[in-house]
């Protein structure tokens, strides 16, 4: 029988069985962002072309759906730290995930623009609070194995790759099989998969006391990490355009269901492989340099489709972008873990998530406007890549902080 996920006051470091147990618990935690991000947010890109055609949306309207999702994510990030302090990390994780599943079901039962907007908003709020609480729990668990902490922490952020891969395998072929206007069937199928994952999460996560080290005093001050927050804001603004419109780009390039599925699955697989690719770099994440290097690969992946629409270039773009995508998020949490005491981890992760949320709130709608104005998805992708490149420069200027 599975042991429930607890955060004990102290972590044993000598038991050889403990590393595998900790890894399993972090993978269970990763189901929350798998549902809220890997499926709830990013599966939208797969159904977006069919939703645009069936519901008569412009690119700006399509971008608005991800903007309101990002606005919900920002709102959730703003209250996540306080919710965690009041109700506990595990309860916030569970309730946020439940909200995401409810919103996925709602997405499949109505074509009304207002209803769908509310569902996207709810997914954003639920994903953010689950992400912050789950990230703090994963950081605590990873800290129990200092030699493997970076790899273990990466498992939490690589989890959404599972959701991306699963939706990539399913959605394009369902849309092809059921034909135009079948987007709602895909949402209900995604909801069913998410319910199965949620059951595993609920059966394994229980509330427990915070570690004794959380009694430390201090406060998270933005002024010390302003340049890092700017870089993370630019990452949020730049990545979301790629993830929102690339499936439409692949389809416009002549890619059918198989091509769309392969592209999305490559992103998911490479995202899941990122912990092993970046393990050494993440272990040296005291400054912003590690984040800048990974973000540079992210920018490269986003820029590659501008060179051509051949299957080789698109596949390379998916692999490069995917392997760096969630690794940027991991590097940010590692930065917080290296530079702040455990008491400030939820506040630090929440602050980073807020900066990220503001960026991804602005990204989709601006990109949608640019695409509508120019009539070309390439122009929006160019802005996306340039924004990510600017984030590289900003993050590189962040220096390590002096721990209290």
C-alpha positions in Angstrom: 0.0 0.0 0.0 1.3 3.5 -0.8 2.5 5.5 2.1 0.7 8.9 2.4 2.9 11.9 1.6 4.1 13.6 4.8 6.6 16.3 5.5 8.3 15.1 8.6 10.1 17.4 11.0 13.5 15.8 10.2 14.6 13.8 7.2 16.9 10.7 7.6 19.9 10.9 5.3 21.6 7.5 5.7 18.8 5.1 4.8 19.5 3.7 1.3 15.8 3.2 0.7 15.0 6.8 1.4 16.1 8.4 -1.9 13.7 6.2 -3.9 10.9 6.9 -1.5 11.5 10.7 -1.7 11.6 10.5 -5.5 8.3 8.6 -5.6 6.7 11.2 -3.3 7.9 14.1 -5.5 6.6 12.3 -8.6 3.2 12.0 -6.9 3.4 15.7 -6.1 4.2 16.4 -9.8 0.7 15.1 -10.7 -0.7 18.5 -9.6 1.2 20.6 -12.1 0.7 17.8 -14.6 -3.0 18.4 -14.4 -3.0 22.2 -14.0 -0.2 23.0 -16.4 0.6 20.0 -18.6 -3.1 19.3 -19.4 -5.1 22.3 -18.1 -3.1 25.0 -19.7 -1.1 23.4 -22.6 -3.7 21.1 -24.0 -5.5 24.2 -25.0 -3.0 24.7 -27.8 -3.9 21.4 -29.3 -7.7 22.1 -29.4 -7.3 25.8 -30.2 -7.3 25.5 -34.1 -10.6 23.5 -33.9 -12.1 25.8 -31.4 -11.2 28.9 -33.5 -12.8 27.3 -36.6 -15.9 26.0 -34.8 -16.6 29.0 -32.6 -15.5 31.7 -35.1 -12.7 33.2 -32.9 -10.1 35.6 -34.1 -6.4 35.1 -33.0 -6.9 37.9 -30.5 -9.9 36.1 -29.0 -7.9 32.9 -28.9 -5.1 34.7 -27.2 -7.5 36.2 -24.7 -8.4 32.7 -23.5 -4.8 32.1 -22.5 -4.5 35.7 -21.2 -7.4 35.1 -18.8 -5.9 31.7 -17.8 -2.7 33.5 -17.1 -4.6 36.2 -15.1 -6.1 33.5 -13.0 -2.6 32.0 -12.5 -1.4 35.5 -11.4 -4.3 35.8 -9.0 -3.6 32.4 -7.5 0.1 33.2 -7.2 -0.8 36.5 -5.3 -2.7 34.6 -2.6 -0.9 31.3 -2.6 1.6 32.1 0.1 -1.1 33.3 2.5 -3.3 30.3 1.7 -0.4 28.0 2.4 0.3 29.7 5.8 -3.4 29.5 6.8 -4.5 26.1 5.5 -1.3 24.1 5.1 0.6 23.1 1.9 -1.2 19.8 1.4 -4.7 21.2 1.6 -3.9 24.0 -0.8 -2.3 21.5 -3.2 -5.4 19.3 -3.1 -8.0 22.1 -3.5 -6.1 23.7 -6.3 -6.0 20.4 -8.2 -9.7 19.8 -7.6 -10.4 23.3 -9.1 -8.4 22.4 -12.2 -10.3 19.2 -12.7 -13.7 20.9 -12.3 -12.6 23.5 -14.8 -11.6 20.9 -17.4 -15.0 19.3 -17.1 -16.7 22.7 -17.5 -14.6 23.3 -20.7 -16.2 20.3 -22.3 -19.8 21.0 -21.6 -20.2 24.5 -23.1 -19.2 26.5 -26.1 -20.2 29.8 -24.6 -17.3 32.3 -24.6 -18.0 33.6 -21.1 -18.3 30.1 -19.7 -15.1 29.0 -21.4 -13.3 32.1 -20.1 -14.4 31.3 -16.6 -13.1 27.8 -17.0 -9.7 29.1 -18.2 -9.6 31.5 -15.3 -10.4 28.8 -12.8 -7.7 26.5 -14.2 -5.2 29.3 -13.8 -6.0 30.0 -10.2 -6.0 26.3 -9.3 -2.8 25.6 -11.1 -1.0 28.5 -9.4 -1.8 27.6 -5.8 -1.1 24.0 -6.5 2.2 24.9 -8.1 3.4 27.1 -5.2 2.4 24.7 -2.5 3.6 21.6 -4.4 6.9 23.4 -5.2 7.5 24.2 -1.6 6.7 20.6 -0.6 9.0 19.2 -3.3 11.8 21.6 -2.2 11.5 20.4 1.4 11.5 16.7 0.4 14.5 17.3 -2.0 16.4 18.9 0.8 16.4 15.6 2.7 18.9 14.3 0.1 21.4 17.2 -0.4 23.6 15.3 -2.9 20.6 14.6 -5.1 18.5 17.7 -4.3 18.7 19.3 -7.7 17.7 16.1 -9.5 14.9 15.3 -7.1 13.5 18.9 -7.3 13.6 18.6 -11.1 11.2 15.7 -11.0 8.4 17.9 -9.7 8.8 20.4 -12.6 9.3 17.7 -15.2 6.0 16.2 -14.3 3.9 18.4 -16.6 5.8 16.8 -19.5 3.7 13.7 -18.8 0.6 15.8 -19.3 1.9 17.3 -22.5 2.9 13.9 -23.8 -0.5 12.3 -22.9 -2.5 15.1 -24.5 -0.2 15.1 -27.6 -0.9 11.4 -28.0 -4.6 11.7 -27.7 -5.9 15.1 -28.8 -4.8 15.4 -32.5 -6.1 11.9 -33.3 -9.4 12.4 -31.5 -9.9 15.7 -33.4 -9.1 13.8 -36.7 -11.4 10.9 -35.9 -14.4 12.8 -34.6 -14.0 15.6 -37.2 -14.5 19.4 -37.0 -16.2 20.8 -33.9 -15.1 17.9 -31.7 -12.9 20.0 -29.4 -15.3 19.5 -26.5 -14.8 15.7 -26.6 -11.1 16.3 -26.2 -11.6 18.4 -23.1 -13.8 15.7 -21.5 -11.2 13.0 -22.3 -8.5 15.2 -20.7 -10.8 15.6 -17.7 -11.1 11.8 -17.4 -7.3 11.4 -17.4 -7.0 14.2 -14.9 -9.5 12.6 -12.5 -7.4 9.4 -12.5 -4.3 11.3 -11.7 -6.1 13.3 -9.0 -7.2 10.1 -7.3 -3.6 9.0 -7.0 -2.7 12.4 -5.6 -5.5 12.5 -3.1 -4.7 9.1 -1.8 -1.1 9.9 -1.1 -1.0 13.5 0.2 -1.9 14.3 3.8 -1.3 17.3 6.0 1.7 17.2 8.3 3.6 19.7 10.4 6.2 21.9 8.7 9.9 21.2 9.4 11.4 22.7 12.5 13.6 24.9 10.3 10.5 26.7 9.1 10.6 28.6 12.4 13.3 30.8 11.0 12.6 34.5 10.8 13.1 36.8 7.9 11.2 38.3 4.9 11.4 38.0 1.2 12.6 41.3 -0.3 12.0 42.0 -3.9 14.8 44.6 -4.3 17.5 41.9 -3.9 16.2 39.9 -6.8 14.6 42.6 -9.0 16.7 41.8 -12.1 16.0 38.0 -11.7 12.2 38.8 -11.4 12.5 40.8 -14.6 14.1 37.9 -16.4 11.4 35.5 -15.2 8.7 38.0 -16.2 10.2 38.0 -19.8 10.3 34.2 -19.7 6.6 34.2 -18.9 5.8 36.6 -21.7 7.9 34.8 -24.3 7.3 31.1 -23.7 3.4 31.4 -23.7 3.2 32.6 -27.2 5.2 29.6 -28.5 3.1 27.1 -26.4 -0.2 28.8 -27.5 0.3 29.1 -31.2 2.8 26.5 -32.3 0.2 23.8 -33.1 -1.6 26.3 -35.3 1.8 27.0 -36.9 2.4 23.3 -37.5 -1.1 22.9 -39.0 -0.7 25.9 -41.2 2.5 24.4 -42.5 0.6 21.4 -43.7 1.0 19.2 -40.6 -1.8 16.8 -40.0 -2.8 14.9 -36.9 0.3 12.8 -36.9 2.6 15.8 -37.3 0.9 17.7 -34.6 0.9 14.8 -32.2 4.6 14.1 -32.9 5.5 17.8 -32.3 3.7 18.0 -29.0 4.9 14.6 -27.8 8.5 15.7 -28.5 8.0 18.7 -26.2 6.6 16.4 -23.5 9.4 13.8 -23.7 12.2 16.3 -23.8 10.6 18.2 -20.8 10.6 14.9 -18.8 14.2 14.3 -19.7 15.3 17.8 -18.5 16.2 16.8 -14.9 19.1 14.6 -16.2 20.2 17.0 -18.9 20.5 20.0 -16.6 21.3 18.2 -13.3 24.9 19.6 -13.0 23.9 23.1 -14.0 21.0 23.3 -11.6 23.3 22.2 -8.7 25.1 25.5 -9.3 22.1 27.7 -9.3 23.0 30.2 -6.6 23.1 33.0 -9.2 21.1 33.8 -12.2 23.7 32.4 -14.6 22.3 28.9 -14.6 18.8 30.2 -15.4 20.2 32.4 -18.2 21.9 29.5 -19.9 18.8 27.3 -19.8 16.6 30.2 -20.9 19.0 30.8 -23.8 18.2 27.3 -25.1 14.5 28.1 -24.6 15.0 31.2 -26.8 16.8 29.1 -29.4 14.0 26.6 -29.6 11.4 29.3 -30.1 13.5 30.9 -32.8 14.1 27.8 -34.9 10.7 27.7 -36.7 11.5 31.1 -38.1 14.2 29.4 -40.2 11.8 27.2 -42.0 8.8 24.8 -41.6 10.5 21.5 -42.5 9.8 18.5 -40.2 13.5 18.4 -39.2 13.5 22.1 -38.0 10.1 21.8 -36.3 11.3 18.6 -34.5 14.5 20.2 -33.4 12.6 23.2 -32.2 10.3 21.0 -30.1 13.3 19.1 -28.6 15.3 22.2 -27.7 12.4 24.2 -26.4 11.0 21.3 -24.4 14.2 20.3 -22.7 14.7 23.9 -21.5 11.1 24.8 -20.8 10.4 23.4 -17.4 14.1 23.5 -16.5 13.8 27.3 -16.3 11.1 26.9 -13.7 13.3 24.3 -11.8 16.2 26.7 -11.9 14.1 29.5 -10.4 13.0 27.3 -7.5 16.6 26.1 -7.0 17.6 29.8 -6.8 15.1 30.4 -4.1 16.2 27.2 -2.2 19.9 28.2 -2.4 19.4 31.8 -1.3 16.7 31.7 1.3 15.9 29.7 4.5 13.0 27.2 4.2 10.6 29.5 6.0 10.8 31.9 3.0 10.5 29.2 0.2 6.7 29.6 -0.2 7.0 33.4 -0.3 10.0 33.2 -2.7 8.3 30.8 -5.1 5.1 32.8 -4.9 7.0 36.0 -5.8 8.7 34.3 -8.8 5.3 32.9 -9.9 3.7 36.4 -9.7 6.4 37.8 -12.0 6.0 34.9 -14.3 2.2 35.2 -14.2 2.3 38.9 -15.2 4.4 38.1 -18.1 2.3 35.2 -19.4 -0.9 37.3 -18.8 0.4 39.9 -21.3 2.1 37.5 -23.8 -0.8 35.7 -25.5 -3.1 38.7 -26.1 -0.2 40.8 -27.4 1.0 38.0 -29.7 -2.6 37.5 -30.9 -2.9 41.2 -31.8 0.5 41.1 -33.7 -0.6 37.9 -35.5 -4.0 39.4 -36.5 -2.3 42.7 -37.6 0.3 41.0 -39.8 -1.6 37.9 -40.8 1.3 35.7 -40.0 2.1 33.5 -37.0 5.8 33.9 -37.7 5.7 37.5 -36.5 4.3 36.5 -33.2 6.8 33.8 -32.8 9.6 36.2 -33.6 8.5 38.5 -30.8 8.3 35.4 -28.5 11.9 34.5 -29.3 13.1 38.1 -28.8 11.4 38.3 -25.5 13.0 35.1 -24.3 16.4 36.4 -25.4 15.9 39.6 -23.4 15.1 37.4 -20.4 18.5 35.7 -20.8 20.3 39.0 -20.4 18.3 40.1 -17.4 18.7 36.8 -15.5 22.5 36.7 -16.2 23.0 39.9 -14.1 21.6 38.3 -10.9 24.3 37.5 -8.3 24.0 35.1 -5.3 22.5 36.5 -2.2 24.1 36.5 1.2 22.0 34.1 3.4 20.9 35.4 6.8 
